[in-house]
Amino acid sequence: MSPTPTGRLFGNDLVLTRTFRAPIDDVWASVTEPDRTARWYGPWKGEAGPGRTIQVQMVQEEGQPWSDMTIDACEPPRRLALAAGEWHLELELTERGGVTELRFTQHLTGAEGAGVEDIGPGWEFYLDALVAAREDGPKPDFDDYYPSMKGYYEAQQ
């Protein structure tokens, strides 16, 4: 079964959301604690805090490289902003009645929507991997996301 793309392009911002039947603190732990990020994205190491740089391992990428990420903002349990080179990422969490929504934004640089046809499917994959990790479900297969979602994202430019 092919996953359905959900991301939307708003100017230079690619926005994707996922909803969890869980308290905000638990979802926050899934996106900030190294042993929990390892389950869906990759572990990280270093001394975390605004203005500090950590190293994050991208376990789904070829060679499982480590990359530097700077923490631009950390406001537990609601907001985390990171920069990795020219990539600027933001995660915002809101909770209502035991249901937490994660709003993921990548602020795209350069031309409006530049590269979204390649970036969007990747974030769909990673966020679905987060859902699978939280539900102890099977990990998604990247081949189900790319290139099949490329056209969806090209149409948003």
C-alpha positions in Angstrom: 0.0 0.0 0.0 1.4 3.4 -1.0 1.4 6.1 1.6 -0.5 9.3 0.8 1.5 12.5 0.8 0.3 15.1 3.3 2.8 18.0 3.2 1.8 21.5 2.0 3.9 24.3 0.7 3.2 27.7 2.1 5.5 30.2 0.4 9.0 29.0 1.4 7.7 26.7 4.1 7.1 23.0 3.7 4.7 21.9 6.4 3.7 18.4 7.5 1.7 17.3 10.5 1.2 14.1 12.4 -1.3 13.4 15.2 -0.7 11.1 18.2 -3.0 9.8 20.9 -0.5 10.6 23.6 0.4 13.4 26.0 2.7 16.2 24.7 5.5 15.2 27.0 5.7 11.7 25.6 5.7 13.0 22.0 8.4 15.6 23.0 10.5 12.8 24.3 10.2 10.9 21.0 11.6 13.9 19.1 14.3 14.9 21.6 15.7 12.0 23.5 18.6 10.2 21.7 17.4 6.7 22.5 14.0 7.5 21.1 15.1 9.5 18.1 17.3 6.5 17.2 14.1 4.4 16.7 12.9 6.6 13.7 15.6 9.1 12.6 18.8 8.4 14.3 20.6 9.0 17.6 22.3 12.2 18.5 25.2 13.1 20.8 26.5 16.2 22.3 25.5 18.8 24.9 22.0 20.0 23.9 20.8 23.6 24.4 20.0 26.7 22.4 23.0 27.9 20.4 24.8 24.6 20.8 25.7 22.1 18.1 24.9 18.4 18.4 25.8 15.5 16.1 22.9 13.5 14.6 23.3 10.2 12.9 21.0 9.7 9.9 20.5 5.9 10.1 18.2 5.7 7.1 20.8 7.3 4.7 23.5 5.6 2.8 26.6 5.2 5.0 24.6 6.3 8.1 26.5 9.7 8.2 26.8 11.9 11.3 25.8 15.5 10.7 26.1 18.7 12.7 22.9 20.4 13.8 22.7 23.6 15.7 19.8 24.0 18.2 18.3 27.4 17.4 15.5 27.2 19.9 14.4 24.6 22.5 11.2 25.3 24.4 10.1 22.1 26.0 7.6 20.5 25.4 6.3 22.8 22.6 9.0 23.9 20.1 12.3 22.8 18.8 14.2 24.6 16.0 17.3 23.2 14.3 19.7 24.2 11.6 21.8 21.8 9.5 23.8 23.9 7.0 21.2 25.7 5.0 18.3 23.5 6.3 16.2 25.2 8.9 13.7 22.9 10.6 11.1 23.5 13.2 8.9 21.2 15.3 5.9 22.5 17.2 3.7 20.4 19.4 0.2 21.2 20.7 -2.0 19.0 22.9 -5.8 19.0 23.2 -7.6 16.3 25.3 -4.7 13.8 25.3 -4.1 14.1 21.5 -0.8 15.8 20.4 -0.3 17.3 17.0 3.3 17.6 15.7 3.7 20.4 13.1 6.9 19.9 11.2 8.2 22.8 9.1 11.2 23.0 6.8 12.0 26.6 5.9 13.2 26.3 2.4 15.9 28.8 1.3 16.4 30.3 -2.1 13.6 30.2 -4.7 10.1 29.5 -3.4 9.7 25.8 -2.9 13.1 24.9 -4.4 13.8 21.2 -4.1 10.5 20.4 -2.4 9.8 17.6 -4.9 12.9 15.8 -3.4 12.6 17.0 0.2 8.9 16.4 0.8 8.9 12.7 0.2 11.9 12.3 2.6 10.1 14.1 5.5 6.9 12.1 4.8 9.1 8.9 5.2 10.7 10.1 8.4 7.5 11.3 10.0 5.8 8.0 9.2 8.8 6.2 10.7 8.2 8.2 13.9 4.5 7.1 13.8 5.6 3.5 13.3 8.2 3.7 16.1 5.7 5.1 18.5 3.1 2.4 17.6 5.7 -0.5 17.4 4.7 -0.9 13.8 6.8 -2.0 10.8 9.2 0.6 9.5 8.2 2.2 6.3 10.1 1.6 3.1 11.6 4.7 1.5 10.9 3.2 -2.0 7.2 3.7 -1.2 7.8 7.4 -0.9 10.2 8.4 -3.6 9.9 8.9 -6.5 6.1 8.2 -6.2 5.4 11.3 -4.2 7.6 13.6 -6.4 4.7 14.6 -8.7 2.5 15.6 -5.7 5.2 18.0 -4.5 6.1 19.4 -7.9 2.4 20.3 -8.3 2.6 22.6 -5.3 5.3 24.9 -6.7 
